[in-house]
Amino acid sequence: MQLPLKLAKSLEKRKDENALRSLKRNAQLIDFSSNDYLGLASSAKVYNGAHQILEQNNLLINGATGSRLLSGNHKIYDLAENFLAEFHKTEAALIFNSGYDANIGFFSSVPKRGDFIFYDELVHASIRDGISMSNAKAYKFRHNNIEDLKIRLNKLSQPENSEIYIVTESVFSMDGDLAPLRELAAISEDFKAFLVVDEAHATGIFGENGEGLVQEEGIQDKVFARLNTFGKAPGCHGAVILGSKGLKNYLVNFSRSLIYTTALPPHSVATILSVYQEFINEISEIQQLKNNIHFFRNQIEELEIKKHFIPSISAIQSCIIPGNEKVKNIAKILKQEGFEVKPILSPTVPKGSERLRFCLHSFNSENEIREVLKKLTKLLP
């Protein structure tokens, strides 16, 4: 059947811009592209731990069988959510099927008509999509710019009974830089606003045991809601919203992406619990990842290519190479040399800020890091 004309034109436009996406199988290359920062996606210990949890709780079933409000709320959810709440030092935890579902569910239901949302201009697409479904008025502020946020808040004429939400990521997914969380917490207190932090790329990396940047900064009591996802460093699937018992109760009643979907199967929830039990044991992979990040930053300085990279102390290291065609070609050459590094194209990032996005892992060797950067150096202007 013929594709509608508007859809066909959209695809043609993507082709003309050299930005057409496609689904490809992963090649067996040296991994500088996946979000599996700690290598836990292939951990036999986590896999076996999850199976043991299921056996202990007599949950050897394949599916959830329904939404959490129908038949899908198996007892493994209580075990995992109680564990997560204690680990993250918060009152309550509510597991969602994915980070996207969690952000859609939160932002489409929590900010109400008459409320105001101020969000960092570089927040993830899932936050933006959730905000677009809200009836609140939304305004973006310049990336990590506290003064710009203050100016916008001071200009606000706030009606009675309205609320303000300030939204950021702790580690930004495209730039890899960190939000000024303490300053944002202070501003939230000054303006009686609710601070919301997406910790997707900080979970499992920052904090003494991978608790995230919010806990590393010691501001968990000043954050209204945290979103921690499990598909990055934890190496499994799903997400959790952390906050008060009242917030959890509200989301159970009004978050449509929780209410109207089949729950995660028990095996997925058991895997989450197994990963977090490993975090409690202070796994060596976290420190090894931090060592690799430090080595990577030293190498780009020694090779005199630091000016091409966005400053970052996270696992995400982005090398700016303007132009879709140019960055795709460099990624292709690196792939031929055995290194999987993904090009990030416009319109995913603004035109002119296209980049190679290096995702570092605990399992990357110093020699792999050294070699890929040497090859990159020869390809840069």
Stockholm file with secondary structure:
# STOCKHOLM 1.0

chainA/1-381         MQLPLKLAKSLEKRKDENALRSLKRNAQLIDFSSNDYLGLASSAKVYNGAHQILEQNNLLINGATGSRLLSGNHKIYDLAENFLAEFHKTEAALIFNSGYDANIGFFSSVPKRGDFIFYDELVHASIRDGISMSNAKAYKFRHNNIEDLKIRLNKLSQPENSEIYIVTESVFSMDGDLAPLRELAAISEDFKAFLVVDEAHATGIFGENGEGLVQEEGIQDKVFARLNTFGKAPGCHGAVILGSKGLKNYLVNFSRSLIYTTALPPHSVATILSVYQEFINEISEIQQLKNNIHFFRNQIEELEIKKHFIPSISAIQSCIIPGNEKVKNIAKILKQEGFEVKPILSPTVPKGSERLRFCLHSFNSENEIREVLKKLTKLLP
#=GR chainA/1-381 SS CCCCHHHHHHHHHHHHTTCCCCCCCCCSSEESSCSCTTSGGGCHHHHHHHHHHHHHTTCCCSCCCSCTTTTCCCHHHHHHHHHHHHHTTSSEEEEESCHHHHHHHHHTTSSCTTCEEEEETTCCHHHHHHHHTSSSEEEEECTTCHHHHHHHHHHCCCCTTCCEEEEEESBCTTTCCBCCHHHHHHHHHHTTCEEEEECTTTTTTSSTTSCCHHHHTTCGGGCSEEEEESSSTTCSCCEEEEECHHHHHHHHHHCHHHHTSCCCCHHHHHHHHHHHHHHHTCCHHHHHHHHHHHHHHHHHHHTTCGGGBCCCSSSEEEEECCSHHHHHHHHHHHHHTTEECEEECTTTSCTTCCEEEEECCTTCCHHHHHHHHHHHHHHCC
#=GC SS_cons         CCCCHHHHHHHHHHHHTTCCCCCCCCCSSEESSCSCTTSGGGCHHHHHHHHHHHHHTTCCCSCCCSCTTTTCCCHHHHHHHHHHHHHTTSSEEEEESCHHHHHHHHHTTSSCTTCEEEEETTCCHHHHHHHHTSSSEEEEECTTCHHHHHHHHHHCCCCTTCCEEEEEESBCTTTCCBCCHHHHHHHHHHTTCEEEEECTTTTTTSSTTSCCHHHHTTCGGGCSEEEEESSSTTCSCCEEEEECHHHHHHHHHHCHHHHTSCCCCHHHHHHHHHHHHHHHTCCHHHHHHHHHHHHHHHHHHHTTCGGGBCCCSSSEEEEECCSHHHHHHHHHHHHHTTEECEEECTTTSCTTCCEEEEECCTTCCHHHHHHHHHHHHHHCC
//
